[in-house]
């Protein structure tokens, strides 16, 4: 891919004042593209377009560690720990807690071990992707190792009460194919979910009631995907975690990934962003570098690519 597109992207929000020197324990992007952060001290922070201040609430004393934060309907907030053990014949650890926006614990759920990502929908679906320890690991197999891990399919769908729902993953991948590790997840809407997985790195789009669409990908090791009806933006690869690559989904009438351009995002000073965290949500790519959070849309990238 020889072409490079430079795009100036200003910070969406800088959380330095809200964090007041604290580290961030979890980051999340909501279905409406607002951002959620969990800070040391177990304070949950929420920010949206046009707000002057963050919404905040504090978890109850003694709350466990969490690695993922997502909103649910009716003002509920889901916090998830990425690790989960089989305790005994009575069941598994409940590694997900649901809170009110006043900080009251409402219920506890089990979402499995080895969680790679969690993304919810506006109607309360909870999509959970897993890395290899969640797919083939032993922590949730049961005392005699006979049980299948909760995340055995690599990508699972639950409802807001933690009940497993049909994901459609096996049908999407086809006979004999499986996910060993789900590298990137993008829950674009209630009716569209994309994923990108190891070992062969297919890019897969699932829509209820429609055949899935699977692309063979030349990109290996990406950790985020942003999508439109015509293009996909891969975030990161094995050799460069900050590399962004824009591909066409169709080329000359064929369903085939075709390279369009590399993308370099710069801040208002002209310095290239070096995000330590990237996440795709529908046509938006979000990133965080230190306390600063940015986002850029596929619509903007495609318009700039067409004009240059």
N, C-alpha and C positions, 0 to 999 in steps of 0.2 A: 504494500500500500504506500504509494509515493506521495500522494497529496496530503497536505496538512492544513486544517482550518483553525485559525486562532479566534477565540470568542471571549470577549470581556464579560465576566459575570460578577456582579457585586454581591456581597454577603446578604443573604435573606435575613439573618439575625445574628448578632453576636451575644452570646450568653455569659460573657465575662462578668458583668455586674450581677446577674442573677446567681451565678455559681459562687461568686465571692471567694475564689481560690480553691473551691472543692473540685474533686475529680468527678467525671461522669461515669456512672455504672452501666447505663443503658441508654440507647437512642432508638427512636422509632418514628416512622412516617405514617400518618393516618390515611384512610381512604380519601379524605378531602385535602390531602397534601399539607396539612398542618404538622408541626413537629412536636414530639414528646421526648423529654429527657428525664432520666432518674439520676439525681445527684447524690453524692455522699451525704450522709445524714438522713437518707431515705425520704428526700423531698422530690415529689413529682412536679415537673415543669411542663407547661403546654403553651405554644405560641402559634398565632395565626396572622394572616395578612391584616395590616391595618391596626394591629394592637400596639398600644404603647407600653404595656406591661405583660408579664407572664401570668397565666393562671397557675396557682400552686396549691398543693396539699401535701401533708406529711403522713407517711405510713405509720401504723401503730408501733409502739416500742417492741422490739424483739422480732420484727419481720425478717424473713430470710433474705439471702442475697438474690437479686434478680438480674437477668442479662437482657431482657426484652420487655418493651412496653408498647401497648396498643390499646386504642379505645374500643369499647363495645357500645351497642345502643343503650339509650336511656341513661346516659351519663356515667356508665360503668367504665372502669379501666382495668385492663388485664396486665398483670406482671408475671413474667415467666423466668424460672431458673432453667438453664440449659442442661442440667444434669438431674438424673432421677434414678433411684435404686429400687429394686424389688425388696420389700421389707420382710415379708413372710407370706404365709398362705392367706393372710387377710388383705393383701394387696400391695400396691406400689406407693411410693412417696407421692404426695400431691405437690407437684413442683410448679403449679400455676395458681395464683391467687387473684380474685376479682374484688376490686374495691369500689366504693362510691367516691364521688369527687369531694367528699368531706373526709375521706381517709378511713372509712369504716370497712372492715373486712366482711364481704358478703358471702363468699363461698370459695372452696378450694377444689382444684381439678388436677388430674394426671394427664400430662401430654407427652410423656416418654423421655428417654435419655438421648443425649447426643444431638441436641437441637441446634440447627444451623441458622434458622430464621423463623420468625412468626409474623404473619400479616393477617389482619382482620378485614372484613368487609362492612359496609354500612348497615347490612341487615343481620350482622352477628355471626357470620361464618368465620372460623378460625383455621387458617391454613398454616401448617407447621412442616418445615423441611428439616432434614436430618443429615449430619455427616456420618462417616462410616461407623463410628462407635454406636450410633443410634440405630443403624441398619443391621449390623451383624454383631454388635457388642453383647456383653453378658450381663450388664447391670439390670436390665429389665426382663431377663429370660426366666426368672423364677429360681427357686432354691436348687432344683435338679437340672436346670438348664434346658428344660423341655419346652418352655413357652417361647413363642415368637416375640421379638422386641416390639414395643408399641410402634416404633417407626420403621418396621421391616420393609415397607414399600418405598421408603425414602422421602415421601411426601404424603401427608395425611390431612384430612379435613374433619374438623370437629364443629359442633354447634356451641353456642355461648354457655351451655351447661357442661361442656366437656364430653358430650356423647359423640362417638366416632360416626362420621357420615361417609357415604361412598365418594371416593376422590376421583375415580376415573383414570388413575395413573396407569394401571396395567393395560387397560384397553388403549390408552393413548400411545404407549410405547410399542405395543405389539408383542406377539408371542416370542418368548425367549429373551426379551430385553428387560432390563431392570436398572434401578438407580442404586449405585453403591454410595454415592455422596451427591447431594443436591447442592451444587455450587452457587446457584443464583435463583431467586424466586421473585416474581413480579405478579402480585394479585391486582390486576388492572381494574377490575370491577366485580360486582356480584356474579357476573356471567362470563368472566374471562380471566383465566389464570395461565401464566407462562412460567416455564422452568427450563433450567439448563443444568445438565448433570454429568457426572463422571460415571462410566469410563470413556464413552465415545463422544461425549459433549454434544448430544443432540439439543437443538432448540425446539421446544414443544409449546404449542398453543392449544389450550383446552377450552371449549365452550359447551355448556350443557345442551344436549339434544343435537349436537353437530359432530361430525367426524373431527378428530383432532388433526392438527397440522404439525408435521415434523420436518425440520430442516437439519441436514448434516452441516456441522459447523467447523470451519477451519481455525477458529479461535479456541485455544486451550487455556484453562485456568482463570477465566473471568469470574469476578465475584459479584457483579451487578449487571442487570440488563434493564434498559428503558426501551419502550416499544411504541410503534404506531402501526397503522394498517399496512404500511409500505416499507418500513425500515426498523432496524434494531441497532441500539448503541450498546456495545460491550464495554464494561468498565473493568479494567485490569486484565492481566494475564500472568503467566508464571514468571516471565522475565521482568515485568514492569507493572507494579500494582496500581499505578496512577494512569496507565495508558488507556485512552478512550478511542474506540474504533467504530465507525459508522458503516453499516452494511445495508444494502438493499435486500428485501425479502424475495423479490421477484426480478428476474433479469431476462430481457428479450422474450417475455411471455412464459418463462419457465419459473417454477418454484425452486429458486436456488439463491443462496447467500452470495452476494457480489460486493466486493469492497468499494466504498465510495470515498472515504477520507478518514484520516486520523483527526482527532479533535484535541486541541490544547485550550484549556480554560484558564484565563488569567483574571486576577482581581483588578480593582480600580487603580492599582499602582503599576500594572503591567506584569506583575510577577505571576508565574504559573502556580495555580493551586496544587498543593500536594496533600490531598485528602487521606486521612488514615481510615476513613469509613465512607463507603459508597452504598447507595440503595436506590433501586428502581421502583417507581410506583406509576403504573400506566405509562404515559408519555413523558414523565418527569424523572430526571436523574438528580438525586440529592447527595450531598457530600458534606463532610465535616473535617475541618482542620483546626485543631486546638479548640477554642471556644466559638469559632465562626462556622456558621452553617450556610451553604449555598444551594441553589437549585437552578436547573436549566431545563427548558422544555424541548422536546423533539421538534415541535413546530418552529421554534426559533432557530434551531440548528439547521433544519432543512431549508428554511428561507435564506439563511446566510450562505449555505453551501450552493444553492441555486444562483445566488447573486455574485459568486466569485469564480 
